[in-house]
Amino acid sequence: MTTKNKAICMPNLSVEQNGMPFALLSVSGGTAQTQQKGEAMLRAVKKWAVLVLCLMAGGTLANEPVKIGLITALSGQSAQAGESITRGLQVAIDEINASGGVLDGRPLVLVRRDDEANPAKGVVAARELIHKEKVAVLFGGLDTPVSMAIVPLVNQAKMPFVGPWAAGTPITKNGADPNFVFRVSAMDEIVDIAMVEYAQKNFDARKFGLMMVNNPWGESNQKGLVAALKDKGLEPAASEKFDGDQVDLVPQLTRLRDAGVDTICLVGNVGPSAQVVKSLRRMGWDVPVVSHWGPAGGRFTELAGPGSEKVHFIQTYSFFGDQSPAGEKVIAALKAKYKDITGPEDITPAVGVANAYDALHLAALAINEAGSTEGEAIREGFFKIKQYQGLIKTYQQPFSPEVHDALSADDYVWARFIDNRIVPVALSQ
């Protein structure tokens, strides 16, 4: 256990009596024998005083909360996703605290900040949570550009950073040594392979058109999709980019149509993904859209309107259908804690809840393995996790110095919106 978690008791050479310092080692007057007895008595008192102070300090530190930080979008179009991450973390925290907390009795407490999907604001929030709030582990949100901006800071500060949503490949594969970034979420280079295979299997796709948001997340997926197509002996028929605030994407989509595209691979958050659907509707172009999970992050059906159900997107979990005991337990906890949740249809986006829930339990295991809240020890603690029976799956040694992503393609589920509910495609046909 590191210094900051120990009760450090140093002998205090004075105590206060009536608000004034009184020297324990100063004894004057009387015979030598009396003086010796007085000194012996005061030494005994001093030892007892130090012991009591140590016990008091130790008891206080033993119950001191361990802070868990969260930086995510809590306002704007993606606020729903940020709230789902919050709920997944909080349900897991409640479970852990009810079982005695971490480090032999210390409760976990969540401290969160709104990054407003802005990288600069995310960095400011990260500095505050690391240096002022002294969090033990920092969790990121849904925006890859924000997480990418935070990564250099956490590696420099030796702060464990766990991603429950943002999927950009370079977030975990950032080149740092040591690397303090972990993820329980999808990863772009794996998602891109899955998108290509899904489009070929379900839509007989041959001529792929790429629609990528113009930011680091889009760049990450552009590279991944080109590589995935190359492995199939293909290349994109056409590629287009769009800004997150664009409201008319007809020009880009027209160029895709003119290139003979028969399936669109889409990467964008809620707002721009909705604009793709609206622009397709204006064009009268009925083309399959296979998407990363951006549409799941908020008010997609409200913003997109008719046609939103045609977009198929990737997920890592669904609360629909038969559930494991862990799934039943989480649903019950969510219904008990949040009045707006009455069933699986209200747990949306499910990936935010599920990824965050499992990620928090894994972080707690890492803290206990470390026996400390010191960043380097917790990093090593992640590597020591042998098994965790989670919500998404049973994790078998999920992390190693070479592997910082706990999920694989086997953990992905394809879904779409039905009546404003995210439903697995297999259950919606």
Phi, psi and omega in degrees: 000138186278170185302320186289350179254000180262153170275108181265113185249113177251138180302126177265123186283359177211153173237173180257135177235116184056036177083359182243142178296140181230115186290122180287335185265005182256111179227125183225159177088161177079181181285168179298320180295316178298318181297319179296318178298319180297318179296319179298318180296316181293325176296320178296317178300317181300315180298317179295321180297316179296318180298315179298316180298320178298315180296319178296315181295317180298318179295322180294313182292327180298330181259002182294129182298148171262120185275135174246124182265148176223128174238116181202171175286118178246005178218166180085195187295336183257015182300327181298322178294318178298323178291324179294322176297315179304314183293320177298317178297316186292321178297318178295319178299316179301317179297314183295317180295323178294338179262010176111002177076208179238165175052048175061048169115005179268124181286155173267145176222138183265131175237116186239156179222146180271119177269353179055027182059028184244118182303318181297318179291329176296320179293317178300315179296321180297317179300318181296313183292325181286310191267330181262309182281341178058047179293153179274324179221140180248131177254142177263180184248217190262347186263119179301317179301324178293312180298320179298325178289330182278332186307311180300324181294313183292324177293322177292321182277356183056046181252118176302128184235121185244128180259117177262004181213293188313128193253000183308127181305317184290354179297309178271325178268068189258359177082357182283146176218107005281154180255122183259011185257130179232164181212140169236082188189179172289158174233135190308311187296334176278319178300319183298320175297317180296322179297315180296314181294320179295317181296321179292318184289319189261337183234007181052043184293135176233327182240100186273134171247129182259127174242104188243134173296143186274073176204180182303329178294315177298320179297318179300316182282330175302312179297316182294320181290320177299318179294319180295320178292321179299322178296339178263005182077023183237170169216158181300138173292328177195152178227138179225152175241157177213151177274155185295340182256008179287140180248350179231109181250016179301317180302314180295316182292327177297319178295324176295315180298318181294337178276001178083020181299134177249351176209136178258132169260118188249135172226113179185156178284189190304305186302301181295328176296321176296323179293329175298314180297316180296320180291321176299321180294319178296325180283339186073026181260112180264097184229140178299140177237117176252122192235153163296184190271015179309316180301338182284352190279000182179224190273056187295310183295324178296318183281326185275324183076204182303140181102349181297332181289347181279347181275120177261129184223161187272147176220169176248353180195154172221139177271003175276155178082188180297137183244150171288168174305323178295319178296316178298320180295317181292318177301314180298319180293320179295317179296323180287329187267328187237119186294335182279357179255116178243347180187183183303327182296340181267350181270086186216137353286134185298327184297325179298316179294308187294312180299315182293320180301308180294320182297321180292319178297320178294321178296320178296321176298320179295320178297315179293323176297324180287330186066027191193163171254016179279133190304314181296323179292321179293320176305312178294329178298323177300321181289340183271353180294123181270312184206144172214124179274096188262194180279312182288320182192178169269118184273127176249110184039069188293338184232151173211170178304335180264337185239116180246008177248124186274342183252156179228180181299333179294345183262006184269149178229138177264137186219172173205169179273131171231114180052048177067017177243138176276114186235136175304138180304321181298336181259000187248006183257000000 
